[in-house]
Amino acid sequence: MSHARRVAFMTLAGICFVLGLIGAFLPIMPTTCFMLLAVWFASRSSPRFAAWIRRHPRFGPTVTAWEAERAIPRHAKWLAGIMLAMSMVVLAFTVNLVWLKLSLILGLALLGIWILTRPEPATES
């Protein structure tokens, strides 16, 4: 891999990690998807950083569960469901265009169904 590409991937890994870290504290920001992206970019540019994320006590178990089993822990499903429901309520009261409102709510509902139908990890932390 070229040096420029390695630097670009490492930069993207860092940005995704920081966004995931912000998401751990702000309910409106997702955490897991950014951590998964951070690990993906880091594994191509800095295996040490990727391993550190996988071993992290807060983020590691969810990332490794997804990588190994394509599984989502129960607590993450509950949190995602609650946040999706809250988002649907906010959209219902704030978006004026009916077609857009219904499209967004349907999209979030389908996302929620997809999340709920993912298996749970064989070993929950």
C-alpha positions in Angstrom: 0.0 0.0 0.0 1.3 3.4 -0.9 2.2 5.9 1.9 -0.5 8.3 0.8 -3.2 5.7 0.9 -2.0 4.4 4.3 -2.1 8.0 5.7 -5.6 8.5 4.2 -6.9 5.2 5.7 -5.3 6.1 9.1 -6.9 9.6 9.0 -10.3 8.1 8.2 -9.9 5.6 11.0 -9.1 8.4 13.4 -12.0 10.5 12.3 -14.4 7.5 12.6 -13.1 6.7 16.0 -13.6 10.3 17.2 -17.1 10.3 15.8 -17.8 7.0 17.5 -16.5 8.4 20.8 -18.7 11.4 20.5 -21.6 9.0 19.8 -20.9 7.3 23.1 -21.9 10.5 24.9 -24.5 12.1 22.6 -27.6 10.0 22.0 -28.1 11.5 18.5 -24.8 10.1 17.2 -24.3 6.4 16.5 -21.3 4.7 18.0 -21.0 1.2 16.7 -21.1 2.0 13.0 -18.3 4.5 13.4 -16.3 2.0 15.4 -16.8 -0.6 12.8 -15.6 1.8 10.1 -12.6 2.8 12.3 -11.6 -0.8 12.7 -12.0 -1.4 9.0 -9.8 1.6 8.0 -7.3 0.9 10.8 -6.9 -2.8 9.8 -5.7 -1.6 6.4 -3.4 1.1 7.8 -2.5 0.4 11.4 -3.2 -3.1 12.6 -2.1 -2.0 16.1 -4.8 0.6 16.3 -7.4 -1.9 15.0 -6.4 -4.4 17.7 -6.6 -1.6 20.3 -10.2 -0.8 19.4 -11.0 -4.5 19.4 -9.6 -4.8 22.9 -11.2 -1.6 24.2 -13.5 -2.5 27.2 -16.4 -0.3 26.0 -16.2 -0.6 22.2 -14.4 -3.9 21.6 -17.1 -6.5 22.5 -19.6 -5.0 20.1 -17.1 -4.7 17.3 -15.8 -8.3 17.7 -19.3 -9.7 18.0 -20.2 -8.1 14.7 -17.0 -9.2 13.0 -17.2 -12.8 14.3 -20.9 -13.5 14.2 -22.7 -10.5 12.6 -24.4 -10.3 15.9 -25.7 -7.3 17.9 -25.9 -7.5 21.7 -29.3 -7.2 23.3 -28.5 -3.9 25.1 -27.5 -2.4 21.8 -30.8 -3.6 20.2 -32.8 -2.0 23.0 -30.9 1.3 22.8 -31.2 1.4 19.0 -34.9 0.6 19.2 -35.5 3.4 21.7 -33.5 5.9 19.7 -35.2 5.0 16.5 -38.6 5.3 18.1 -37.7 8.7 19.5 -36.5 9.8 16.1 -39.7 8.7 14.5 -41.7 10.8 17.0 -39.5 13.8 16.4 -40.0 13.4 12.6 -43.7 13.0 13.0 -44.0 16.4 14.6 -41.3 18.3 12.7 -41.3 17.3 9.1 -44.1 19.1 7.1 -44.0 17.2 3.8 -46.2 14.1 4.3 -44.4 11.9 1.7 -41.0 12.8 3.2 -42.2 12.2 6.8 -43.7 8.8 5.9 -40.6 7.8 3.9 -38.3 8.6 6.8 -40.4 6.9 9.4 -40.8 3.8 7.2 -37.0 3.7 6.6 -36.3 4.0 10.3 -38.9 1.2 11.0 -37.3 -1.1 8.5 -33.9 -0.3 10.0 -35.3 -1.2 13.4 -36.7 -4.5 12.1 -33.3 -5.3 10.5 -31.5 -4.6 13.8 -34.0 -6.7 15.9 -33.7 -9.7 13.5 -29.9 -9.8 13.9 -28.7 -12.6 16.1 -27.3 -11.9 19.6 -23.7 -12.9 20.3 -23.1 -16.4 21.6 -21.3 -14.9 24.6 -22.8 -11.7 25.9 -20.4 -9.4 28.0 
